[in-house]
Amino acid sequence: MGISTNHGASQKIFGQQLKLDYPLLSAFAAPEVVRDYTGWLDEGKRLANRAYIVIDKQGIVRFKKVGEMVPIQELEQVLTGLE
């Protein structure tokens, strides 16, 4: 699933445009979701940093990068390793 601080309506359009096959969750009205992942929320600016967090089905964080872009190939490797 994807999570962002964008409003749910904009996430719905984003998901449709990219034809995503996984749910998108909005933390727009629940900033505590963002706060739970250390380094993701910039409290001073009240903005979320870009973050990639992959959590497996058992709830274990398998990958985390905050504040920088991650090449799609790197994410694909991480996700392939979960299968």
Buried (B, 14 or more C-beta within 10 A) or exposed (E): EBBBBBEEEEBEEBBEEEEEEEEBEBBBEEBEBBEEBEEBBEEEEEEBBEBBEBBEEEEEEEBBBBEEEEEEEEBEEBEEEEE
